Amino acid sequence: MNEDFSDNSFDAARRRFVQGLALGGAAMALGGGKASRTADGTAGQAVLAGDEFDLEIGALPVNFTGKSRIAQAINGRFPGPILRWREGSTVTLRVTNRLREPSSIHWHGILLPAGMDGVPGISFPGIAPGETFTYRFPVKQGGTYWYHSHSRFQEQNGPFGALVIEPANGERHPCERDYVVMLNDWTDLDPSHIFALLKKQGDYFNRNEPTLPEFLRDASMLGMRGALHERAMWNRMRMNPRDLIDVGGFTYTYLTNGATPAGNWTGLYRPGERVRLRFINASASSYFDVRIPGLKMRVISADGQDVHPVEVDEFRIAVAETCDVIVQPQEDRAYTIFAQSFDRSGYARGTLATRAGMEAEVPVMDPVPTLAMTDMMGAMASGAHGMPQNGMAGMVEAQHARSEYRNPGVDMRVDRPRGNLDDPGVGLRGNGRRVLAYADLRALDPPPDPRQPDREIELHLTGNMRRFVWSFDGVKFSDAKPVHFRYGERLRIVLVNDTMMNHPIHLHGMFSDLENERGEVIARKHTVNVQPAQRIAYRVSADSPGRWAYHCHLLYHMEAGMFREVVVA
């Protein structure tokens, strides 16, 4: 077994991975024993604003866990600088690659010409070592977005940063404070080694196996026969009800704006001020459940698009999603920004406070979630609730492609997926807190294209968890033909998740107008999370000619084959 998992001082190692080093990270490599501070006392966030930018991708020594490692950074920063643009302007970004390998920058969620999208092999050849590529495009939108490398495994420990675009007509929700809260998962391991281990054993990093005390608990609720039947059922399917995510907190240290939980990134406020927090999940493989104990969060934007404000205690943010909230603390005290990982193996943490150095109690993590039968069988396990209606072309049965059958890369199929958007997801159901769900999102602006779809494309998210093979319709990217959109058409994309894992699906170059079960457009998104055994539909306007990437944003799923090329012509 890899040495990172065989430490005799296991508890100490776990604390080190979960908490990290208080004075670690990139700050030490930059010559300071303490995190850099801005004038208002918050942990430093470099900001570049204007129309022209010079960015360099380069190596940066870091130390988050007591082990010195090399990250790929932007302008010597990890995360890279926050770039502030203005809607209606034209930006020019000269990106120079100082690494010894090719690199790239993709502007996630930004509407731009295909040649500026930054995906090697799809929209451009990439940026060779020592070379500079100039991106230039008009800014057509406002909101919170992000940028990241799209080259091999660089996104895991590599170049990424936040984009904050000022709307042409000003912010709908002006605030006294405005902070980016960028979450990501750091690993001391080589990402290519992680991928190789996953290919050998899909659950290699999963330490959340069901335990004897939990079996006894199930027996007390279901009876001994019921508990044994449930365990036998999962064993027959050769599946683990706690196989939630590929890599967890036994390998990852979770960061907030580049700071470990022990490092405690802090944003300052004065009592009564409105504080806008722009959450960005820049992880390679991690979902976070976010809450601020003692404060209600008013969600005002999702994926950069303004929504009718909705007050919540907690929200789940999938990989690559963004979510803007406003809080208004009235007391002179500290509040913990708590982002626990989906599998409860670790957490990212920051603080809102009236003075630097203040801290609040860090909550105990919730119990490890366990998948239910509805997460495997969909509506077949939950009755008629959540079945697709006219918004899904009136279909209640999934239409599987022939390529899904007799395919060693497909280990399950869902014949009757659930279509409900009011489910916050496994681990959040009925937890006693008000949790955001997709059904709560209501766009403030109508979709720019009001047309009904001309046609429908159904794609299934497929895989074999043990073999670690991931695909669309059972076909890996290396064997797949491009998906063709006719330029100017309005179409509906239907995604059916035939797996037991969540998949955040990202279509480059075009927004996805999310439909509810009645076929009504409720929100615009650039990344759509599809839960296990769920069916989701959204409309797309094929108004951006060229070649575009379309993929799961879990880095290792994308590299394993859940990727397609979309051609708009």
C-alpha positions as CSV (number, residue, x, y, z in Angstrom):
1,M,0.0,0.0,0.0
2,N,1.2,3.5,-0.7
3,E,3.1,5.0,2.2
4,D,0.6,7.9,2.6
5,F,-1.9,5.3,3.9
6,S,0.3,3.2,6.1
7,D,1.5,5.6,8.8
8,N,1.4,4.0,12.2
9,S,0.3,7.3,13.7
10,F,-2.9,7.2,11.8
11,D,-4.9,9.6,14.0
12,A,-2.1,12.1,13.9
13,A,-1.8,11.8,10.1
14,R,-5.6,12.3,9.8
15,R,-5.4,15.5,11.8
16,R,-2.6,16.7,9.7
17,F,-4.4,16.0,6.4
18,V,-7.7,17.5,7.7
19,Q,-6.3,20.6,9.4
20,G,-3.1,21.2,7.3
21,L,-0.4,23.5,8.6
22,A,-1.4,26.8,10.1
23,L,1.5,28.6,8.4
24,G,1.8,26.4,5.4
25,G,0.8,26.7,1.8
26,A,2.3,29.1,-0.7
27,A,2.9,31.9,1.8
28,M,6.0,30.2,3.1
29,A,7.4,29.7,-0.3
30,L,6.9,33.4,-1.0
31,G,9.3,34.2,1.9
32,G,6.8,35.0,4.7
33,G,6.2,32.9,7.8
34,K,2.6,34.3,7.9
35,A,-0.1,34.5,5.3
36,S,0.0,37.8,3.5
37,R,-2.5,40.4,4.6
38,T,-4.3,43.1,2.8
39,A,-5.0,46.6,4.2
40,D,-8.2,45.6,5.8
41,G,-6.6,42.6,7.6
42,T,-8.0,39.7,5.6
43,A,-5.9,36.9,4.3
44,G,-4.5,38.3,1.0
45,Q,-6.3,37.8,-2.3
46,A,-4.4,39.2,-5.2
47,V,-6.7,41.2,-7.6
48,L,-6.0,42.3,-11.2
49,A,-8.6,44.6,-12.8
50,G,-8.9,46.2,-16.3
51,D,-8.9,45.2,-19.9
52,E,-5.4,43.8,-20.4
53,F,-3.6,41.1,-18.4
54,D,-0.3,39.4,-18.4
55,L,-0.5,36.0,-16.7
56,E,2.3,33.4,-16.2
57,I,1.8,29.7,-15.5
58,G,4.7,28.5,-13.4
59,A,5.9,26.1,-10.7
60,L,5.5,27.2,-7.1
61,P,6.9,25.4,-4.0
62,V,4.1,24.8,-1.4
63,N,3.7,23.0,1.9
64,F,0.2,22.4,3.2
65,T,0.8,19.2,5.2
66,G,4.4,19.2,6.3
67,K,5.6,17.9,3.0
68,S,7.2,20.2,0.4
69,R,5.5,19.9,-3.0
70,I,5.3,21.8,-6.3
71,A,2.1,23.4,-7.4
72,Q,1.4,25.1,-10.8
73,A,0.5,28.7,-10.1
74,I,-0.6,31.9,-11.8
75,N,1.7,34.8,-11.4
76,G,3.3,33.1,-8.4
77,R,-0.1,32.8,-6.6
78,F,-2.1,29.7,-5.5
79,P,-4.9,30.2,-6.3
80,G,-4.2,32.6,-9.0
81,P,-5.2,36.3,-8.9
82,I,-8.8,37.3,-9.0
83,L,-9.4,38.8,-12.4
84,R,-12.0,41.6,-12.4
85,W,-13.6,42.4,-15.8
86,R,-16.6,44.6,-16.8
87,E,-19.5,43.4,-18.9
88,G,-19.4,45.2,-22.3
89,S,-15.6,45.5,-22.4
90,T,-13.1,43.5,-24.5
91,V,-10.3,41.8,-22.6
92,T,-6.9,40.8,-23.8
93,L,-5.0,38.2,-21.8
94,R,-1.4,37.2,-22.6
95,V,-0.8,33.8,-21.0
96,T,2.9,32.6,-20.9
97,N,3.7,29.0,-20.0
98,R,6.8,28.7,-17.8
99,L,6.3,25.1,-17.1
100,R,8.2,22.3,-18.7
101,E,5.1,20.8,-20.1
102,P,2.2,22.2,-22.3
103,S,-0.5,24.1,-20.5
104,S,-3.7,26.1,-21.1
105,I,-6.3,28.3,-19.6
106,H,-10.0,27.7,-20.0
107,W,-12.4,30.5,-19.1
108,H,-15.1,28.5,-17.3
109,G,-18.7,29.6,-18.1
110,I,-17.6,32.5,-20.3
111,L,-19.4,33.0,-23.6
112,L,-16.6,33.6,-26.2
113,P,-15.4,32.5,-29.7
114,A,-14.5,28.8,-29.9
115,G,-10.8,29.6,-30.6
116,M,-10.6,31.4,-27.3
117,D,-12.0,28.7,-25.1
118,G,-8.7,27.1,-24.2
119,V,-9.2,23.4,-24.5
120,P,-6.1,21.6,-26.1
121,G,-7.1,19.3,-29.0
122,I,-10.5,20.9,-29.3
123,S,-10.3,24.6,-29.6
124,F,-6.6,25.2,-29.9
125,P,-3.3,23.3,-29.7
126,G,-2.4,24.4,-26.1
127,I,0.5,26.6,-24.9
128,A,3.9,25.0,-25.4
129,P,6.7,25.6,-22.8
130,G,8.1,29.0,-23.1
131,E,5.4,30.2,-25.4
132,T,2.7,32.9,-25.0
133,F,-0.9,32.7,-26.2
134,T,-3.0,35.8,-26.4
135,Y,-6.7,35.4,-25.6
136,R,-8.9,38.3,-26.8
137,F,-12.7,38.4,-26.7
138,P,-15.7,40.6,-25.7
139,V,-17.2,40.2,-22.3
140,K,-20.9,39.4,-22.7
141,Q,-22.0,38.7,-19.2
142,G,-21.6,39.6,-15.5
143,G,-21.3,37.5,-12.4
144,T,-18.9,35.0,-10.7
145,Y,-16.9,32.6,-12.8
146,W,-13.5,31.0,-12.7
147,Y,-10.6,30.0,-14.9
148,H,-8.4,26.9,-14.9
149,S,-6.0,24.8,-16.8
150,H,-7.5,22.2,-19.2
151,S,-4.3,20.3,-19.7
152,R,-4.2,16.7,-18.4
153,F,-4.1,16.6,-14.5
154,Q,-2.9,20.2,-14.0
155,E,-6.3,21.3,-12.6
156,Q,-5.8,19.1,-9.5
157,N,-2.8,21.1,-8.1
158,G,-2.5,23.7,-10.8
159,P,-3.5,26.9,-12.4
160,F,-6.9,28.3,-11.4
161,G,-8.4,31.5,-10.1
162,A,-11.6,33.5,-9.8
163,L,-13.3,35.7,-12.4
164,V,-15.6,38.5,-11.1
165,I,-17.4,40.4,-13.8
166,E,-19.1,43.6,-13.0
167,P,-22.6,43.8,-14.7
168,A,-23.0,46.6,-17.2
169,N,-25.9,48.0,-15.2
170,G,-24.3,47.6,-11.8
171,E,-24.9,45.0,-9.1
172,R,-28.5,44.1,-8.2
173,H,-27.4,43.5,-4.7
174,P,-24.9,46.1,-3.6
175,C,-22.9,45.1,-0.5
176,E,-20.4,46.7,1.9
177,R,-18.1,43.7,1.6
178,D,-17.4,41.3,-1.3
179,Y,-15.2,38.2,-1.0
180,V,-14.4,35.3,-3.2
181,V,-14.4,32.0,-1.3
182,M,-12.6,29.5,-3.6
183,L,-12.6,25.9,-2.4
184,N,-10.3,23.2,-3.7
185,D,-8.8,19.8,-2.8
186,W,-5.0,19.6,-2.5
187,T,-3.1,16.4,-2.6
188,D,0.6,15.7,-1.9
189,L,0.3,12.7,-4.4
190,D,1.1,13.0,-8.1
191,P,-2.4,13.2,-9.8
192,S,-1.3,10.8,-12.5
193,H,-0.5,8.3,-9.7
194,I,-3.9,8.8,-8.2
195,F,-5.4,8.1,-11.6
196,A,-3.3,4.9,-12.1
197,L,-4.4,3.6,-8.7
198,L,-8.1,4.3,-9.5
199,K,-7.7,2.4,-12.8
200,K,-6.3,-0.6,-10.8
201,Q,-9.0,-0.4,-8.1
202,G,-11.9,2.0,-8.4
203,D,-12.5,2.2,-4.7
204,Y,-8.8,2.4,-3.7
205,F,-9.2,5.6,-1.8
206,N,-12.6,4.8,-0.2
207,R,-12.2,4.2,3.6
208,N,-15.9,4.7,4.4
209,E,-17.0,1.1,4.4
210,P,-20.1,0.1,6.4
211,T,-19.2,-0.9,10.0
212,L,-20.5,-3.5,12.5
213,P,-22.1,-0.8,14.8
214,E,-24.0,0.5,11.7
215,F,-25.2,-3.0,10.9
216,L,-26.5,-3.3,14.4
217,R,-28.2,0.0,14.1
218,D,-29.9,-1.1,10.8
219,A,-30.9,-4.3,12.5
220,S,-32.6,-2.4,15.3
221,M,-34.6,-0.5,12.7
222,L,-35.2,-3.1,10.0
223,G,-34.9,-6.3,12.1
224,M,-32.0,-8.8,11.7
225,R,-33.6,-10.3,8.5
226,G,-34.1,-6.9,6.9
227,A,-30.6,-5.7,7.7
228,L,-29.1,-9.0,6.3
229,H,-31.3,-8.7,3.2
230,E,-30.1,-5.2,2.5
231,R,-26.4,-6.1,3.0
232,A,-26.8,-9.1,0.8
233,M,-28.5,-7.0,-1.9
234,W,-25.6,-4.6,-2.1
235,N,-23.1,-7.5,-2.1
236,R,-24.9,-9.2,-5.0
237,M,-24.6,-6.0,-7.0
238,R,-21.0,-5.8,-6.0
239,M,-21.5,-2.2,-4.9
240,N,-20.8,-0.2,-1.8
241,P,-23.6,2.1,-0.6
242,R,-20.8,4.5,0.6
243,D,-18.9,4.7,-2.6
244,L,-19.7,8.4,-2.9
245,I,-16.7,10.0,-4.4
246,D,-13.4,8.9,-6.0
247,V,-10.9,10.5,-3.6
248,G,-11.5,11.9,-0.1
249,G,-10.0,13.5,2.9
250,F,-7.6,10.6,3.6
251,T,-5.7,11.9,0.5
252,Y,-6.9,15.5,0.3
253,T,-6.4,18.6,2.4
254,Y,-9.3,21.0,1.7
255,L,-8.4,24.6,1.2
256,T,-10.2,28.0,1.3
257,N,-8.6,30.6,-0.8
258,G,-5.4,28.6,-0.6
259,A,-5.5,28.3,3.2
260,T,-5.8,25.1,5.2
261,P,-8.4,24.7,7.9
262,A,-5.6,25.5,10.4
263,G,-4.5,28.4,8.4
264,N,-8.1,29.8,8.7
265,W,-8.7,32.3,5.9
266,T,-10.5,35.3,7.4
267,G,-12.8,38.0,5.9
268,L,-13.5,41.0,8.0
269,Y,-16.8,42.8,8.5
270,R,-18.5,45.4,10.7
271,P,-21.7,44.5,12.4
272,G,-24.7,45.2,10.2
273,E,-22.8,45.2,7.0
274,R,-24.0,43.1,4.0
275,V,-21.3,40.6,3.0
276,R,-21.3,39.0,-0.4
277,L,-19.5,35.6,-0.5
278,R,-18.7,34.3,-4.0
279,F,-18.3,30.6,-3.5
280,I,-16.4,28.7,-6.3
281,N,-15.7,25.0,-6.2
282,A,-12.4,24.7,-7.9
283,S,-11.8,21.1,-6.9
284,A,-10.8,18.3,-9.1
285,S,-13.0,15.7,-7.4
286,S,-14.7,17.1,-4.3
287,Y,-18.3,18.2,-3.5
288,F,-18.8,20.5,-0.5
289,D,-21.8,21.1,1.8
290,V,-21.5,24.7,2.9
291,R,-23.0,26.4,5.9
292,I,-22.2,29.3,8.3
293,P,-23.5,28.3,11.8
294,G,-25.4,31.2,13.3
295,L,-26.1,33.0,10.0
296,K,-28.7,32.6,7.3
297,M,-27.4,32.7,3.7
298,R,-29.4,34.5,1.0
299,V,-28.6,32.8,-2.3
300,I,-28.6,35.5,-5.0
301,S,-26.7,33.9,-7.9
302,A,-25.9,30.5,-9.3
303,D,-23.2,29.9,-11.9
304,G,-23.0,33.7,-12.4
305,Q,-26.7,34.2,-13.1
306,D,-28.9,36.2,-10.8
307,V,-31.8,34.3,-9.1
308,H,-34.7,35.3,-6.9
309,P,-33.1,35.4,-3.5
310,V,-33.8,32.3,-1.4
311,E,-32.8,32.0,2.3
312,V,-31.0,28.8,3.3
313,D,-28.9,27.3,6.1
314,E,-26.8,25.1,3.7
315,F,-26.1,24.3,0.1
316,R,-24.2,21.7,-1.8
317,I,-21.8,23.0,-4.4
318,A,-20.7,20.6,-7.1
319,V,-17.3,20.6,-8.7
320,A,-17.1,23.7,-11.0
321,E,-20.3,25.4,-9.8
322,T,-20.4,28.9,-8.3
323,C,-22.9,30.2,-5.8
324,D,-23.2,33.8,-4.5
325,V,-24.7,34.4,-1.1
326,I,-25.3,37.4,1.1
327,V,-25.0,37.3,4.9
328,Q,-25.6,40.2,7.3
329,P,-24.0,39.4,10.7
330,Q,-25.3,41.8,13.4
331,E,-23.0,40.8,16.3
332,D,-19.4,41.6,17.1
333,R,-18.1,38.0,16.9
334,A,-16.6,35.4,14.6
335,Y,-18.5,32.9,12.4
336,T,-17.1,29.8,10.8
337,I,-17.5,29.2,7.1
338,F,-17.8,25.4,7.1
339,A,-17.5,23.4,4.0
340,Q,-17.5,19.7,4.7
341,S,-16.7,17.2,2.0
342,F,-19.5,15.2,0.5
343,D,-18.2,12.0,2.1
344,R,-17.5,13.6,5.5
345,S,-13.8,12.7,5.4
346,G,-12.6,16.3,5.8
347,Y,-13.5,20.0,5.5
348,A,-12.5,23.4,4.3
349,R,-12.9,26.2,6.8
350,G,-12.7,30.0,6.9
351,T,-13.9,32.7,9.2
352,L,-15.9,35.9,9.1
353,A,-14.9,38.2,11.9
354,T,-14.8,41.8,13.1
355,R,-11.1,41.6,13.9
356,A,-8.2,39.5,12.5
357,G,-7.2,36.5,14.7
358,M,-10.8,35.8,15.9
359,E,-12.1,32.3,15.6
360,A,-15.4,30.5,16.1
361,E,-16.2,26.9,16.9
362,V,-15.8,24.5,14.0
363,P,-18.8,22.1,13.8
364,V,-18.5,18.4,14.1
365,M,-18.9,16.8,10.7
366,D,-22.2,15.1,9.9
367,P,-22.4,11.3,9.7
368,V,-21.1,9.6,6.6
369,P,-23.9,9.5,4.0
370,T,-25.3,6.1,2.8
371,L,-26.8,5.8,-0.6
372,A,-30.5,4.7,-0.7
373,M,-32.2,2.5,-3.2
374,T,-33.6,5.6,-4.9
375,D,-30.0,6.5,-5.7
376,M,-29.6,3.2,-7.5
377,M,-33.0,2.4,-9.0
378,G,-34.5,5.9,-9.3
379,A,-38.3,6.2,-9.5
380,M,-38.6,2.4,-9.5
381,A,-37.5,2.5,-5.9
382,S,-39.5,5.6,-4.9
383,G,-42.9,5.1,-6.7
384,A,-44.3,7.8,-9.0
385,H,-42.7,10.7,-7.1
386,G,-40.4,12.7,-9.3
387,M,-41.2,11.0,-12.6
388,P,-40.5,13.0,-15.7
389,Q,-43.5,14.8,-17.2
390,N,-44.0,16.8,-20.4
391,G,-40.7,18.6,-19.9
392,M,-39.0,15.3,-20.6
393,A,-41.0,14.6,-23.7
394,G,-43.6,12.7,-21.7
395,M,-41.3,9.7,-21.2
396,V,-41.1,7.6,-18.1
397,E,-38.8,4.9,-19.4
398,A,-35.2,5.6,-20.2
399,Q,-34.1,4.9,-23.7
400,H,-30.8,3.2,-23.5
401,A,-28.4,3.2,-26.4
402,R,-27.3,-0.2,-27.8
403,S,-23.8,0.6,-26.8
404,E,-24.8,0.3,-23.1
405,Y,-25.5,-3.4,-23.4
406,R,-23.0,-6.3,-23.3
407,N,-20.4,-3.6,-22.4
408,P,-17.8,-4.3,-19.7
409,G,-17.6,-0.5,-19.3
410,V,-21.2,-0.4,-18.0
411,D,-22.0,-1.9,-14.7
412,M,-25.6,-0.7,-14.3
413,R,-28.5,0.9,-16.1
414,V,-31.5,2.8,-14.7
415,D,-34.7,2.1,-16.5
416,R,-36.9,4.5,-14.6
417,P,-34.8,7.5,-13.5
418,R,-36.3,10.0,-11.1
419,G,-36.8,13.6,-12.3
420,N,-37.3,15.5,-9.1
421,L,-35.2,18.6,-8.6
422,D,-36.3,19.2,-5.0
423,D,-33.9,16.6,-3.7
424,P,-30.8,18.2,-2.1
425,G,-29.0,14.9,-2.4
426,V,-27.7,12.0,-0.2
427,G,-26.4,13.2,3.1
428,L,-28.6,16.3,3.1
429,R,-32.1,14.8,3.1
430,G,-34.0,15.5,6.3
431,N,-31.0,16.9,8.2
432,G,-33.0,19.5,10.0
433,R,-31.5,22.4,8.1
434,R,-33.0,24.4,5.2
435,V,-30.9,23.1,2.3
436,L,-30.9,24.5,-1.2
437,A,-32.1,22.3,-4.1
438,Y,-32.2,23.0,-7.8
439,A,-36.0,23.4,-7.5
440,D,-35.4,26.5,-5.4
441,L,-33.5,28.3,-8.3
442,R,-35.6,30.9,-10.2
443,A,-33.8,33.1,-12.7
444,L,-34.5,36.8,-12.4
445,D,-34.1,37.2,-16.1
446,P,-36.0,35.2,-18.7
447,P,-33.9,33.0,-21.0
448,P,-32.6,35.1,-24.0
449,D,-34.0,32.5,-26.3
450,P,-37.7,31.8,-25.6
451,R,-38.2,29.2,-28.3
452,Q,-39.3,25.7,-27.6
453,P,-36.7,23.0,-28.6
454,D,-36.6,21.8,-32.2
455,R,-35.3,18.4,-31.2
456,E,-34.0,16.4,-28.3
457,I,-30.8,14.6,-27.6
458,E,-30.7,12.0,-24.8
459,L,-27.3,11.0,-23.3
460,H,-26.7,8.5,-20.5
461,L,-23.9,9.0,-18.0
462,T,-22.4,5.5,-17.7
463,G,-19.5,3.8,-16.1
464,N,-18.0,0.8,-14.4
465,M,-17.0,1.8,-10.9
466,R,-14.6,-1.1,-10.2
467,R,-12.9,-0.8,-13.6
468,F,-13.0,3.0,-13.3
469,V,-14.3,3.5,-16.8
470,W,-16.5,6.5,-17.4
471,S,-18.4,7.4,-20.5
472,F,-21.5,8.8,-22.3
473,D,-23.8,6.0,-23.5
474,G,-21.1,3.4,-22.7
475,V,-18.7,4.9,-25.2
476,K,-15.4,6.5,-24.0
477,F,-14.2,9.7,-25.6
478,S,-11.4,7.9,-27.5
479,D,-14.0,5.8,-29.3
480,A,-16.8,8.4,-29.6
481,K,-18.0,10.5,-32.5
482,P,-18.7,14.2,-32.0
483,V,-22.2,15.3,-31.0
484,H,-23.5,17.6,-33.7
485,F,-25.7,20.7,-33.1
486,R,-27.1,22.6,-36.0
487,Y,-26.1,26.2,-35.9
488,G,-29.1,28.4,-34.7
489,E,-31.2,25.5,-33.5
490,R,-32.8,25.3,-30.0
491,L,-32.6,21.8,-28.6
492,R,-33.3,19.9,-25.4
493,I,-30.5,17.8,-23.9
494,V,-31.7,15.0,-21.5
495,L,-29.1,13.5,-19.2
496,V,-29.8,10.2,-17.5
497,N,-27.4,9.1,-14.8
498,D,-27.0,5.3,-15.0
499,T,-24.5,5.3,-12.2
500,M,-24.5,5.6,-8.4
501,M,-22.3,8.7,-8.4
502,N,-23.0,12.4,-8.9
503,H,-21.7,13.9,-12.1
504,P,-21.2,17.7,-12.7
505,I,-21.7,18.1,-16.5
506,H,-20.2,21.1,-18.2
507,L,-21.0,22.2,-21.8
508,H,-18.5,24.8,-23.1
509,G,-19.5,27.9,-25.0
510,M,-23.2,27.8,-24.3
511,F,-25.5,28.1,-21.3
512,S,-27.9,25.4,-20.2
513,D,-31.4,26.5,-19.5
514,L,-32.5,24.1,-16.7
515,E,-36.0,22.7,-16.9
516,N,-38.2,21.6,-14.1
517,E,-40.5,18.5,-14.2
518,R,-43.2,20.5,-16.0
519,G,-40.8,21.5,-18.8
520,E,-40.5,25.1,-17.6
521,V,-37.1,26.9,-17.7
522,I,-36.2,27.9,-14.2
523,A,-32.5,28.8,-14.2
524,R,-29.4,29.1,-16.4
525,K,-26.3,27.1,-15.6
526,H,-22.9,26.4,-17.1
527,T,-22.5,23.2,-14.9
528,V,-25.4,20.9,-14.2
529,N,-25.0,18.3,-11.4
530,V,-26.9,15.0,-12.1
531,Q,-27.5,12.9,-9.0
532,P,-27.4,9.1,-9.0
533,A,-30.4,7.5,-11.0
534,Q,-31.6,11.0,-11.9
535,R,-32.8,12.5,-15.1
536,I,-32.3,16.1,-15.9
537,A,-33.2,18.2,-19.0
538,Y,-32.1,21.6,-20.2
539,R,-32.4,23.7,-23.3
540,V,-29.4,24.9,-25.3
541,S,-29.3,27.5,-28.1
542,A,-26.6,26.4,-30.6
543,D,-25.6,30.0,-31.3
544,S,-21.8,29.5,-31.0
545,P,-20.2,27.9,-34.1
546,G,-17.1,25.8,-33.7
547,R,-15.8,22.8,-31.7
548,W,-16.6,22.6,-28.0
549,A,-15.8,20.3,-25.1
550,Y,-18.6,18.6,-23.2
551,H,-17.7,16.6,-20.1
552,C,-18.0,15.5,-16.5
553,H,-16.0,18.0,-14.4
554,L,-14.8,15.3,-12.0
555,L,-11.2,15.4,-13.3
556,Y,-10.5,11.7,-13.2
557,H,-13.9,10.9,-14.8
558,M,-13.1,13.2,-17.6
559,E,-9.7,11.6,-18.1
560,A,-11.2,8.2,-17.9
561,G,-13.6,8.9,-20.8
562,M,-16.7,10.9,-19.8
563,F,-16.0,13.5,-22.4
564,R,-17.5,14.3,-25.8
565,E,-16.8,16.9,-28.5
566,V,-19.7,19.0,-29.6
567,V,-19.6,20.5,-33.1
568,V,-21.9,23.5,-33.8
569,A,-22.2,24.1,-37.6
